[in-house]
Amino acid sequence: MRIKPDDALAHNNWGVVLAEQGRLAEAIEHFQVALRIKPDDALAHTNWGAALAQQGKLAEASDHYRQALQIEPDAVLAHNNWGLLLDDQGKLAEAIEHYRQALQIKPDSAEAHTNWGTALAQQGKLAEAIEHFRQALRINPDFAQARSNLLNALQGADMGKEEAGPNWKGKKSE
């Protein structure tokens, strides 16, 4: 496939396709090109951050999420992705703050509700987590991840919260 050399969006989108195929180094090259063409492209920074996170380069990924949010403070995907990264590092309070901000911007984000619920469950706050999973399902009734997490949280609540905490088995939504 040929990409117009000066089309930042095309480079960004092709980078996303490559990242979805696990071709992260190639994807990053396209995000870099997109940012050379359009340095204020918050989405390219967000996508580059996601690719770096998949490579385990968490500090660099955080830098790109930070840059994306400096460019576009209302970038829901950047807030959600940075929350995921912080969550993976065990920084649940910081992760929750990014999910909260994502939901302030886009209250109908089933992904942000699911991720916030997962972080709450890891903190042992199953009642709050259950509400977020239910809200995600009100937004998207077919969201399997939210449904699975809701069932896990309900089981944990029935078992006296034994399933909650750092070892909680729910999944985040990327």
N, C-alpha and C positions, 0 to 999 in steps of 0.2 A: 504494500500500500504506500502511496506517495502522500506526503504531508507538505502543504505549502510551507516553505521555510519561515515565513513571517506570521504564521497563524498560531498565536499563543493558545487559543482554545483547542485547536486540533492537537497540538503537542500535549496539552494537559489531558485531553480525553484519551489519546493514544497511550499515555502513561498509565492511566487508570486501567485500560484494557490489559496492558502488560503486567501491571501489579496483580490484577485478578488471576493472571496465569502463573503467578509466582516468579515472574521475570523482573525482579525488583531493581537490579542494577540498571537494566535498560529503561525501566519506568522512570527511575530517578533522573536519568539523562534527559528524558523528555520534559520532566517537571523543571529541570534546570534551564532548558531552552525556553520553555514557556515564560519563566521568570526573567530571562535575559530580554525577551521581547516585551514583556509587560511586568515590570518589577513590583507593581502594586496588585498582583493577582492573588487574593486571599485564598481562593480555591486551590491554586497550584501549590501554595505553601502548605495548606491542609493536607493535600494528597501526598506531597513529598514527606510530610511528617508521618503520615500513616505508613508509607513504605519504609521509612527509617525505623519506625516502631516495630514493624514486622522483622526487620533485620536485627532487632535488639539494641539499636542505637537510640536509647531513650532520651538522653540529654539533647541530642541533635533534633530528635522528633519534637521535644518540648519547645525548643527554640523556634521551629517552624510553626507550631501552633500559636506560640506567643506572637510571632510576626503576623500571622494571619489575623489574629484578633486586634492587633494594633492597626492594621489596614481596615478591617471590617469587624468592629466590635460585636455586631449582631450575627456573626457567622456561626450558625447553629452546629454545623458539622464539625467545625474546629473546637467548639466547646465540648461537644459530645466525645470526639476522639481524644481530646486532652484528658477528659474525665476518665476514659477507658485506660489511658496510659497511667494516670495517677492511681487508679483503682488497682491495676496490675502491680504497682509498686507498694501497695498497702496503704496508700495515702487517701484513705476513704473520705475524710472530711473535705479535703481539697477536691476530690473527684465529685462529691455530692454538690459542691458549690458550682462546678461547671455544668452538671446536669440541671441544677436549679436555674442557672442563667440560660441554658438552652431552652428550658420550658417557659421562661419568662418571654423569650423571643418567639417561640413556636409552641404554644400550649398543647398542640395536637401531635407532638412528637412521641409516638409509641416507643421508639427506640430509647429516647432519653428517660421516659418513665420506667422502662424495663431496666435500664442501667442503674437508675437511682434506686429502684427497688432491690436490685441485686446488692448494691453497696450497703443499703440499710439491713438487709438480711445478714450480710457478713458481720455487721455490727450487733447482731442479735435483736434488731428492732423489727420483728416479723409482722406486727400489726401494721406498721407504716409501710413496710415492703409490700404487703398484700394489697394495700390501697393503690400503690403505684402500678402493680401488675394488673389489677382490675381496671384502672384507668387506661392503661395501654390496650387492654382488650376491648374497652368501650370504643377506643379510637380505631383499632384494627382487630376485629373479632377473629381473624384468621392468623394472628401473629402467634405462631407455634412456640417461639421462645418465651413469650410472656405467659402463655398458657402453662407451659412446662414449669416455669419458675413459680407461678401461682400455686400449682399443685404441690411442688416441693415445699413452699412456704406454709401452705395449709397443713401439710403433713407434719412439718416441724412444729407448728403451733399446737397441733393435736398431741404431739409427743412432749409437750412441756419445754419447747424451744431447744431440745437436745440437738436438733439438726442445724441450728443457727450458729452464727459466729464465723470465725475465719475459715472453717472447713466446710461452710455451706456449699451445696453442690449446684446452685443455679448457674445460669450462663448469662453473659452480657451480650448485648446486641451491637454489632459493629456496623 
